[in-house]
Amino acid sequence: MKLDILHEDEHLLVVNKPADVLTVPDRHDPDLPNLKQLLSDRYGSVIPVHRLDRPTTGALVFARTPEAHRGLSMQFEAREVEKVYLALVDGVPEPEEGEIDEPIAPHPSKVGRMMVTNRNGKFARTDYKVMEVLGKFSLVGVQIFTGRTHQIRVHLAYLGHPLIVDPFYGKRTEFLLSEIKGKRYNKGKHEVERPLLDRVPLHASRLGFTHPATEEWMHFEVELPKDMRAMLNQLRKLG
């Protein structure tokens, strides 16, 4: 697999994570593609500092030494790291800019899912801003100050505007062009419509932190991946 390395030095690596690749090995199936193993094969031992969900794309940092890992982890714990995402959501949030400050905990009956709850919920804060209105949908910029599992997906769904594709918290498992084209969509008699998007449309577009060795502020911006750009272009034309 070709890796998009945004930065490398003796202390750390910053990589643009592709969709459908795990950050670390799966506990039940260690043979699934994961960045930790792919990077270790090329660079030697690497230590994950934070994670992105399997379908999520974007900027991710790995430490190459225990000292760098400690320094970066302290920044994440102190909420000194800039983490900005782009998401495609159902509807247009009102107000168009705001803060979601709601605790998150594992769902008591749905394995692998999270929920907003005051009972055993951990503090979670998400700031959002509508970047572009796309008819019945929106491109939303999101900054998180905590790193709870599925935090953005859970908080946006709680707001009433889940990601346009989200099998756990949204309305769809895939997005079809016919949904926005309606009667204008022409399909051949025996043609099976392929989804325009079949993953959670969430992208870690910006990552900023202080280099643990040089103390230089490091800032990375990553453009939207091809599938999200295609989805965005269709919504702009037809939304």
KEKE-3310 file (N, C-alpha, C; in steps of 0.2 Angstrom, whole numbers, plus 5000, padded with zeros to 4 digits):
npx = (5004:5003:5009:5005:5015:5016:5025:5042:5054:5067:5060:5046:5032:5021:5006:4995:4980:4972:4955:4946:4957:4964:4970:4978:4982:4969:4960:4954:4957:4971:4977:4971:4973:4983:4989:4999:5007:5010:5018:5028:5034:5041:5048:5053:5050:5036:5025:5008:5000:4987:4971:4962:4945:4942:4935:4938:4947:4963:4975:4987:4997:5012:5023:5041:5050:5050:5051:5046:5034:5029:5029:5021:5009:5006:5002:4991:4983:4982:4975:4980:4982:4978:4964:4955:4941:4932:4916:4902:4885:4868:4855:4854:4863:4856:4860:4871:4884:4892:4893:4895:4893:4892:4891:4899:4896:4899:4886:4873:4867:4871:4884:4900:4895:4892:4885:4876:4875:4872:4874:4887:4894:4908:4916:4915:4919:4914:4916:4907:4905:4895:4901:4897:4882:4872:4860:4849:4859:4875:4891:4902:4913:4923:4929:4938:4940:4942:4944:4935:4928:4921:4916:4913:4904:4894:4890:4886:4875:4867:4864:4855:4859:4866:4880:4880:4882:4881:4882:4880:4875:4867:4856:4858:4867:4874:4876:4866:4866:4854:4846:4847:4845:4833:4819:4826:4836:4843:4843:4850:4840:4845:4854:4864:4863:4877:4884:4887:4894:4901:4905:4908:4908:4920:4934:4950:4956:4965:4979:4988:5002:5015:5031:5039:5053:5060:5052:5045:5031:5020:5011:4998:4989:4977:4970:4953:4948:4947:4934:4925:4927:4921:4908:4905:4905:4894:4884:4885:4881:4868:4862)
npy = (4994:5011:5024:5040:5051:5064:5071:5067:5063:5060:5058:5058:5053:5060:5056:5054:5047:5034:5029:5015:5009:5003:5011:5005:4987:4976:4968:4956:4952:4952:4953:4962:4977:4990:5005:5006:4994:4995:5006:5002:4992:4999:5009:5005:5003:5011:5022:5023:5038:5045:5040:5037:5033:5018:5020:5034:5047:5056:5067:5061:5057:5048:5042:5040:5037:5033:5045:5055:5050:5052:5066:5070:5064:5070:5083:5080:5075:5087:5095:5103:5101:5105:5100:5097:5094:5089:5087:5079:5082:5078:5089:5106:5113:5122:5134:5140:5139:5133:5125:5109:5101:5088:5073:5057:5040:5021:5013:5004:4992:4990:4984:4991:5004:5021:5033:5049:5053:5056:5047:5039:5045:5052:5068:5078:5088:5097:5108:5116:5122:5128:5126:5126:5127:5114:5112:5101:5096:5098:5105:5103:5111:5104:5105:5097:5095:5085:5067:5056:5040:5039:5052:5064:5059:5055:5066:5075:5068:5068:5082:5082:5081:5070:5062:5060:5047:5034:5020:5017:5029:5036:5039:5031:5018:5019:5031:5036:5042:5044:5048:5062:5066:5061:5060:5063:5055:5043:5026:5011:4997:4984:4989:4990:5002:5010:5015:5033:5036:5026:5026:5032:5050:5058:5068:5071:5086:5095:5096:5101:5103:5105:5102:5088:5088:5099:5109:5117:5124:5113:5111:5104:5103:5094:5090:5086:5068:5059:5053:5060:5073:5070:5068:5080:5088:5084:5087:5100:5103:5098:5099)
npz = (5000:4996:5005:5011:5016:5027:5035:5041:5053:5065:5076:5075:5064:5052:5045:5031:5033:5024:5019:5026:5032:5047:5062:5072:5075:5073:5086:5085:5072:5067:5054:5046:5036:5043:5050:5059:5058:5044:5044:5053:5046:5037:5043:5055:5073:5078:5088:5092:5094:5094:5087:5072:5067:5057:5045:5043:5036:5034:5044:5054:5068:5073:5085:5086:5096:5113:5121:5112:5111:5124:5126:5115:5119:5131:5127:5120:5131:5138:5130:5120:5107:5090:5082:5068:5059:5044:5039:5031:5032:5036:5033:5039:5052:5066:5078:5065:5069:5084:5100:5106:5121:5128:5138:5134:5133:5132:5123:5132:5126:5113:5105:5103:5100:5104:5115:5120:5136:5153:5163:5169:5158:5149:5150:5135:5122:5107:5095:5081:5064:5051:5035:5022:5014:5006:4999:5005:5013:5022:5022:5036:5047:5060:5077:5089:5106:5115:5115:5113:5109:5093:5094:5086:5077:5086:5093:5082:5078:5089:5089:5079:5066:5058:5051:5033:5028:5039:5047:5060:5068:5059:5045:5034:5025:5014:5001:4987:4971:4965:4975:4976:4963:4960:4949:4939:4937:4927:4924:4917:4911:4917:4925:4940:4953:4958:4974:4978:4988:5001:5014:5030:5030:5035:5039:5044:5043:5048:5058:5072:5082:5095:5092:5100:5102:5096:5099:5090:5082:5074:5059:5050:5035:5026:5010:5005:5003:4988:4986:4995:4989:4977:4981:4987:4975:4968:4976:4976:4963:4962:4974)
capx = (5000:5006:5008:5006:5019:5016:5032:5045:5060:5069:5056:5039:5029:5014:5003:4988:4977:4967:4949:4946:4963:4964:4976:4982:4980:4963:4961:4952:4959:4977:4979:4968:4977:4983:4995:5005:5011:5013:5024:5033:5038:5046:5052:5055:5045:5032:5020:5002:4998:4980:4968:4956:4941:4943:4933:4940:4953:4966:4981:4988:5004:5015:5029:5046:5053:5046:5051:5042:5027:5027:5028:5014:5003:5005:4999:4984:4979:4981:4970:4984:4983:4973:4961:4950:4939:4927:4911:4896:4880:4861:4852:4859:4863:4854:4863:4876:4890:4890:4897:4891:4896:4888:4895:4898:4898:4897:4879:4873:4865:4873:4891:4903:4892:4892:4879:4876:4872:4875:4876:4894:4897:4914:4916:4916:4917:4914:4914:4906:4903:4893:4906:4894:4875:4872:4853:4847:4865:4880:4898:4903:4920:4922:4935:4936:4944:4942:4945:4930:4926:4915:4914:4910:4898:4889:4888:4882:4869:4863:4862:4850:4862:4871:4884:4875:4882:4884:4878:4878:4871:4864:4850:4860:4874:4877:4873:4865:4865:4847:4842:4847:4843:4826:4816:4831:4841:4841:4847:4848:4836:4848:4860:4863:4866:4883:4884:4892:4898:4899:4908:4907:4912:4923:4941:4954:4959:4970:4982:4993:5005:5022:5036:5041:5060:5062:5047:5042:5024:5020:5004:4997:4982:4976:4964:4948:4950:4943:4927:4922:4927:4916:4901:4904:4904:4888:4879:4885:4878:4861:4858)
capy = (5000:5017:5028:5047:5053:5072:5073:5062:5065:5054:5058:5057:5053:5062:5052:5055:5040:5033:5026:5008:5006:5004:5015:5000:4981:4973:4963:4949:4950:4956:4954:4968:4983:4995:5010:5004:4988:4997:5011:4999:4988:5004:5014:5002:5003:5017:5021:5027:5044:5045:5036:5039:5027:5014:5024:5041:5049:5062:5068:5056:5057:5043:5044:5035:5036:5034:5052:5059:5048:5055:5073:5071:5062:5075:5088:5078:5075:5094:5098:5108:5099:5107:5094:5100:5089:5091:5081:5080:5080:5079:5095:5112:5114:5129:5139:5137:5139:5132:5120:5103:5099:5083:5067:5051:5033:5016:5011:4998:4986:4990:4983:4995:5010:5026:5038:5054:5051:5058:5041:5036:5048:5056:5074:5078:5095:5097:5114:5115:5128:5126:5129:5127:5124:5111:5110:5097:5094:5103:5103:5106:5110:5102:5105:5093:5096:5078:5062:5051:5036:5041:5058:5068:5056:5054:5073:5078:5064:5071:5088:5080:5081:5064:5061:5058:5040:5032:5014:5017:5034:5040:5036:5027:5014:5021:5037:5035:5048:5044:5051:5069:5067:5060:5058:5065:5049:5037:5020:5006:4992:4979:4992:4991:5008:5010:5021:5038:5036:5020:5026:5038:5055:5062:5069:5075:5090:5099:5094:5105:5102:5107:5096:5086:5089:5105:5114:5121:5122:5109:5112:5101:5103:5089:5091:5080:5063:5059:5051:5065:5078:5069:5069:5087:5091:5082:5090:5107:5104:5095:5100)
capz = (5000:4995:5011:5010:5022:5027:5038:5044:5056:5069:5082:5073:5058:5051:5039:5028:5033:5019:5021:5027:5035:5054:5065:5075:5073:5076:5091:5083:5065:5066:5047:5043:5035:5049:5049:5064:5055:5038:5045:5056:5041:5033:5048:5062:5078:5079:5093:5090:5099:5094:5082:5068:5065:5051:5038:5043:5033:5036:5047:5060:5070:5076:5088:5084:5102:5119:5123:5108:5113:5130:5124:5112:5123:5136:5123:5119:5137:5140:5125:5117:5100:5086:5078:5065:5054:5039:5039:5027:5037:5034:5035:5040:5059:5068:5074:5060:5073:5091:5104:5109:5127:5131:5140:5130:5136:5128:5123:5136:5123:5106:5106:5098:5099:5110:5116:5124:5143:5160:5167:5167:5152:5150:5147:5128:5119:5100:5092:5074:5060:5044:5030:5015:5013:5000:4998:5011:5017:5024:5024:5042:5050:5067:5081:5095:5112:5118:5110:5114:5103:5089:5097:5081:5074:5091:5094:5077:5078:5095:5087:5074:5059:5058:5044:5028:5028:5045:5049:5068:5070:5054:5041:5028:5025:5008:4998:4980:4967:4963:4981:4975:4956:4959:4943:4933:4937:4922:4925:4913:4914:4921:4929:4947:4954:4963:4978:4977:4994:5005:5020:5035:5027:5040:5037:5049:5038:5050:5064:5074:5089:5096:5091:5106:5103:5094:5102:5085:5081:5068:5057:5043:5032:5021:5006:5006:4999:4981:4987:4998:4984:4972:4984:4987:4969:4966:4980:4974:4957:4962:4980)
cpx = (5004:5004:5009:5009:5019:5023:5035:5052:5062:5065:5049:5038:5022:5011:4996:4984:4972:4961:4950:4953:4963:4970:4981:4979:4973:4964:4959:4954:4966:4980:4976:4973:4977:4990:5001:5010:5014:5019:5029:5037:5043:5050:5055:5049:5042:5027:5014:5001:4991:4977:4963:4952:4943:4941:4935:4946:4957:4973:4981:4995:5006:5021:5034:5050:5049:5046:5047:5035:5024:5025:5022:5008:5001:5001:4992:4980:4978:4977:4974:4985:4977:4971:4955:4948:4934:4922:4905:4890:4873:4858:4857:4858:4861:4856:4868:4883:4888:4895:4893:4895:4892:4892:4894:4900:4896:4889:4878:4871:4867:4881:4894:4901:4892:4886:4880:4872:4876:4877:4882:4897:4903:4913:4918:4914:4918:4912:4912:4904:4901:4898:4902:4887:4874:4865:4851:4853:4869:4887:4900:4910:4919:4929:4934:4942:4945:4943:4941:4929:4920:4912:4910:4904:4892:4886:4884:4875:4864:4860:4856:4852:4868:4875:4879:4876:4885:4879:4876:4874:4867:4858:4852:4867:4877:4873:4872:4863:4858:4843:4842:4845:4836:4824:4821:4836:4839:4846:4845:4844:4839:4854:4859:4867:4872:4883:4889:4896:4896:4903:4907:4911:4914:4931:4944:4958:4965:4972:4988:4996:5012:5026:5039:5049:5062:5058:5044:5035:5023:5012:5003:4990:4982:4969:4959:4950:4945:4936:4923:4922:4921:4909:4900:4902:4897:4882:4879:4881:4870:4858:4854)
cpy = (5006:5022:5036:5050:5061:5075:5067:5065:5059:5054:5056:5056:5056:5059:5054:5048:5039:5029:5018:5005:5008:5008:5009:4993:4979:4968:4956:4947:4954:4957:4959:4974:4988:4999:5008:4999:4991:5002:5007:4995:4993:5007:5011:5003:5010:5016:5026:5032:5045:5041:5039:5032:5024:5018:5031:5042:5055:5062:5064:5056:5051:5045:5038:5034:5037:5041:5056:5057:5051:5062:5074:5069:5067:5081:5086:5078:5082:5098:5104:5107:5102:5101:5097:5095:5092:5085:5084:5077:5081:5085:5101:5114:5121:5129:5136:5137:5138:5127:5115:5101:5094:5076:5061:5045:5028:5014:5004:4992:4985:4990:4988:5002:5014:5030:5043:5052:5054:5053:5038:5039:5052:5063:5074:5085:5095:5104:5113:5122:5125:5130:5130:5123:5121:5108:5107:5095:5100:5100:5107:5105:5109:5103:5102:5094:5090:5073:5056:5046:5038:5048:5063:5065:5056:5061:5076:5074:5067:5078:5088:5081:5076:5065:5058:5050:5038:5026:5014:5023:5038:5036:5031:5023:5016:5027:5036:5041:5049:5048:5059:5071:5066:5057:5059:5060:5044:5032:5015:5000:4987:4982:4992:4997:5007:5016:5026:5038:5030:5020:5032:5044:5060:5062:5073:5080:5094:5096:5098:5103:5105:5101:5094:5087:5096:5111:5119:5119:5119:5110:5109:5101:5098:5090:5085:5075:5063:5057:5056:5072:5077:5070:5076:5090:5090:5086:5098:5108:5102:5097:5106)
cpz = (5000:5001:5009:5016:5022:5030:5041:5047:5061:5075:5081:5066:5058:5045:5037:5028:5028:5022:5022:5029:5043:5056:5068:5073:5076:5081:5089:5076:5064:5059:5043:5042:5041:5048:5053:5061:5048:5039:5049:5051:5037:5037:5054:5067:5078:5084:5092:5096:5100:5088:5078:5067:5058:5045:5038:5040:5036:5041:5054:5062:5074:5079:5086:5090:5108:5122:5119:5110:5119:5129:5121:5116:5128:5133:5122:5125:5139:5135:5122:5110:5096:5082:5075:5059:5049:5039:5034:5031:5033:5037:5036:5048:5061:5076:5070:5063:5080:5094:5107:5115:5131:5132:5136:5134:5131:5128:5127:5132:5116:5106:5101:5097:5105:5110:5120:5131:5148:5164:5165:5161:5154:5147:5139:5125:5111:5098:5084:5071:5053:5039:5023:5016:5006:4999:5005:5015:5018:5024:5031:5045:5058:5071:5087:5100:5116:5113:5111:5108:5100:5091:5092:5079:5079:5092:5089:5076:5083:5093:5082:5067:5059:5051:5039:5026:5035:5047:5056:5070:5065:5050:5036:5029:5019:5005:4990:4977:4966:4969:4979:4968:4956:4952:4937:4933:4932:4923:4920:4916:4918:4925:4936:4949:4960:4967:4977:4983:4999:5011:5024:5032:5032:5039:5041:5044:5041:5057:5066:5081:5089:5096:5098:5108:5102:5097:5097:5084:5074:5066:5050:5041:5026:5017:5007:5001:4993:4982:4990:4993:4979:4974:4985:4981:4966:4970:4978:4967:4957:4968:4980)
residu = (MET:LYS:LEU:ASP:ILE:LEU:HIS:GLU:ASP:GLU:HIS:LEU:LEU:VAL:VAL:ASN:LYS:PRO:ALA:ASP:VAL:LEU:THR:VAL:PRO:ASP:ARG:HIS:ASP:PRO:ASP:LEU:PRO:ASN:LEU:LYS:GLN:LEU:LEU:SER:ASP:ARG:TYR:GLY:SER:VAL:ILE:PRO:VAL:HIS:ARG:LEU:ASP:ARG:PRO:THR:THR:GLY:ALA:LEU:VAL:PHE:ALA:ARG:THR:PRO:GLU:ALA:HIS:ARG:GLY:LEU:SER:MET:GLN:PHE:GLU:ALA:ARG:GLU:VAL:GLU:LYS:VAL:TYR:LEU:ALA:LEU:VAL:ASP:GLY:VAL:PRO:GLU:PRO:GLU:GLU:GLY:GLU:ILE:ASP:GLU:PRO:ILE:ALA:PRO:HIS:PRO:SER:LYS:VAL:GLY:ARG:MET:MET:VAL:THR:ASN:ARG:ASN:GLY:LYS:PHE:ALA:ARG:THR:ASP:TYR:LYS:VAL:MET:GLU:VAL:LEU:GLY:LYS:PHE:SER:LEU:VAL:GLY:VAL:GLN:ILE:PHE:THR:GLY:ARG:THR:HIS:GLN:ILE:ARG:VAL:HIS:LEU:ALA:TYR:LEU:GLY:HIS:PRO:LEU:ILE:VAL:ASP:PRO:PHE:TYR:GLY:LYS:ARG:THR:GLU:PHE:LEU:LEU:SER:GLU:ILE:LYS:GLY:LYS:ARG:TYR:ASN:LYS:GLY:LYS:HIS:GLU:VAL:GLU:ARG:PRO:LEU:LEU:ASP:ARG:VAL:PRO:LEU:HIS:ALA:SER:ARG:LEU:GLY:PHE:THR:HIS:PRO:ALA:THR:GLU:GLU:TRP:MET:HIS:PHE:GLU:VAL:GLU:LEU:PRO:LYS:ASP:MET:ARG:ALA:MET:LEU:ASN:GLN:LEU:ARG:LYS:LEU:GLY)
# end
